[in-house]
């Protein structure tokens, strides 16, 4: 059972703490002679919740369709990202929206101050919570708080349309890494887009999608399989919190994971317009049992592309 008791005080505490100082990191731009660059967000763990953040370029081996490729760009720093919060504001979220607002605020509070953030909400239509499709810096969330507080759950659910809009906007960001955080029950009953279309669009982009399933067990609209498919296709993770506390922890965990990851870039070996499978491994000289996660692949540009 989701509880909104004392949620106002929780949100107030988060809003006060959201301005906590975080060391700023200068935005990193990848430059290459090629017009293309495959950018992989890579997460390495030794065990659950223990991120390994001290590896070097030489510790990684990258394969593109089974062919080893040279790493052109590498960072193990807290690289700023472009991140979109995609928030379900349909009627099924009515009892949970206070918890969602608090968790979104916690995510921004835990993020790199140089991240650029935008918010898209959706019910039977898609809405940009910030005017003019703007990005705001995570370190100055002045405009974010009223945007989140204005969310009012009603009507049906156009989840797939919202994801298409989110992928379009995150692709226009200035940071080399791109992330979407979807908070929803996974259901859709109002979109023109389809799940297959969204998955194809996501695979063609550099975006990692993290999904957070917010629903009651008796919720007829819940679809955790959709949430899992979106995360698995893009190198993100799915979370299924069952109350307000774990929901907030999931958002903080995602922010910590993004800041603990690596960014690897390489020039694709072929311009064939096909889907390329990607594999990232740790060089065998490291004897630890490490787990590596990245997106499973990407669509290469065709030979006629500029």
N, C-alpha and C positions, 0 to 999 in steps of 0.2 A: 504494500500500500504506500503510495506516494503521499508525503505529508508536506504541507506548505506552512505549518506552524512555525512561527518565528523566522520565516524566510526573509521578511523585510529587514530584520536586524542583521541577518547574514549578508544580504546584498549591501547594506550600508557599510558593514565592516570591510567587505571586499572592495567597495568603491574607494574607501579611505586608504586601503593598502595597495590599490592598483598602481599608485604612484611611487611605490617603493623603488629605490634606486637600483638600476641594473647597469653594469658596465657597458657602455656603448661600443659597438664594433662597426668599423667602417664597412659600408656595403662593398662586396667583392664582385667585380665584373669579370667574366671569362672572355678572353679575346683569342681569336683564332683566325688564321688566314682563310679557313673554310667558312662558307655561309651556314653550315650546319655544325651542331655540336650536340651529341647525346649527353645529357646531364643526368646522372644517377644519384639519388639520395640513398645512402648506404648506412644501415644500422647494424652494429656488431655487438653481440651480447655473449657473455661467458656463462651466465645463468639468468634465470628470470629476474628482470629489473636491475641487472648489473651491467651497465653499458661499458664497453671497452673503447676509450677515446684517445688512446696514445699510440695508435698504429701509424706507420708512415706509408708513403706511396709505394715503397718497395715491398710492403707486406701484402699488397693486393694484386690479384691476377683477374683480368676481365676477359670474358669470351663473348663474342657476338656471332650468333649462329654457329657456335662451336669453334670459331676462329679467334685465336688470341689477338687482342688489339692493344695498342700502346696507349697508356694513360697520358693524355695531353695536359689535363688540369686536375689538381688534387688539393683538397682542403680538409683539415681536421679541426678547424676552428669553429667557433660559434657563429657560423655564417648566417646573416639575416635572410629571411625568406619573405615571399609574398604569400599571404595566407587569407583565405576566405572562410568566414563562418556561414554555413548554410543551415538555417534554422527553420524547422517545421513549426508553422504557426496556424495549422489547421485545427478544427474543433476537437480532434482526438488528443491534442496537447493541452487542453484547457486546465486540467488539474496539475500539470507539471511545469507550466511555463515559468513560474517563479524559480524553480530549481534550475531550469535551463539557463535563465538569465544569470543566476549566480555562478554557474559553472563556466559560462562564456567569459564572464568577468575574471574568473580565476585563471582561465587559459591566457588571457591577454596579460594579466599581472605577472605570469610566469614566463612570458615570452621575452625574446631579445628586444630591447628598446628600439632597435633599428628595423624590426620587422614592419612591413606595410600591410595593413589589415583592411578588409572590407566585409560587409555583412549583407547577405541576401536572405530574405525570409520568403516563405511560400505558404499559400493555402490553395484556393482554386486559381490563383494567379501568382506571378513572381514579382517580388517587390525589392527594390534596393533601399535598405534602411538608411544609408547615407546619401545625401543629395549629390546629383551629378555623377553617380557611380564612383564616388571618391574613394581613395585610399587614405588611411590615417596612420601615423606612426604609433606602434604599440606603446612607446614611452610617453605618449601624450593622448590619452584616451578621452579627452574632454567631450568630444562629439559622440563617442561610442556609447557612453552610459545612457543618455536620453534615447538614442536609437534603439538600444536593447529594451529599455523600459517601455517604449511605445508599442512593442509587439502585443497584439491582441488576437488570441486563437479563435478562428471561426472558419466556417465553410469546409470545402473539400481539400484534396491534397494533390498538388502538381509537383511531386518530388523530382521526376525526371527532367521536366522543363527547368526547374531551379538548378539542377546540376549542370545542364547545358549552359545556362547563363553564368554559373560560377566558373566553369572551365573557360569560357570566353573571357571573362574579366581577369581571372588569375593569369591568363596567358599574356595579358597586356601589362603585367607588373614589371618592375625594374630589377627584381632580385633573381639570381640565377636558380634558386630553388623555389618550387611552387607547391603549395599544400592547400587542400580543402578539408575542413572539419564539418562533417554532416551530422546534425543531431535530429533524429527522426525515429518513428516507429517502423520505417521501411516500406510502408504502404503507399500506393499511388492509385488515384481514381479520377484524375482530372487532366493529365498531361497529354500533349500532342506527341511528345517524344516517347521513345520506347526504351526499355532497359538495354536491349541490344545496341541501339543507337548511342546511348550514353556510354556503354562500355567501349564501343569502337572509338568514340570521341576521346574518352579518357586514355585509351591505349595510344592514341595518336599524339597525345600531349606529354609534357614532362611533369604532370601533376601527380602527387601522391594524395590519395583520399583516405582519411581516417573517418570511420563511422562509429557513432555512438547510438545504440538502440535504447530509446526511452519509451517504455510501454508497460502496461499491466498485462499479466498473463492472459486475462480474458479479453484483451483488446482485439476486436475482430479485424482491425486493419494492420496488425503487426506483420512484418515480413523480414525476419532476421536473415534469411538466405540472401535477399537482395543486398543487405548491408555487408554481408560476408563477401559476396561476389565483387562489389565495388572496391573493397579494401584489397582483396587478393589480386585483382587485375592491375593494381597501381602501386603495389609495394607498401600500402598502408596497413592499418590494423583495425579490427572490429572490437568494440567494447559493448558489453551488455550489463550495465549497472542496474541494480534493482531498487535503489533508493537514492535520496539526495546526496548522501555522503560519498558513496562510490562514484556517482556521476561527477561530482566536483573533483575527486581524485583522478578519474579518467582524463579529464581535461588537463589537469596539472601534469599527469604522466605523459600525455602526448606532447605538451610543451617541452618537457625535459628530454624526451626522446629526440625531438627535432633539433634541440640545441646540442645533443650529444652525438649527432650523426656525422658522417663524412659526405663530402661532395666530390664525385668523380666525373670527369668529362673526357670524352674521346670522339674522334672523327669517325663516323660510320664507314665501314669498309666498302659498302655497296649502295648505290642509288638505284634501287630496283622497285620502289613503291610497295614493297612487301613487308610483312610483319617479321621483325627480327627478334629472336629470343636472346635474352641476356643472362649471363651467369657471372657472378662475382665470387671469387674464392680467396681464402687467406693462404699465402705461400706456406708450403709444408714445413718450413723450418720452425714455425710457431707451433709448439706441441700442445697448446691448450685446446680444449674442446669449445671452439667458438662457433656461434651461429651468425650467419650473414643474411640480411634481408634487404632486397631492393625490388624495384618493379620488374616484372617478368620479361618485359620487352617493349618494343616501340615500332611504329610504322616509319620506314625510311622514306625520304623524298624520292620521287621518280627521276629518271635521267633527264627529263625535260624541265625540271624545276630550276628556277634561277639560283 
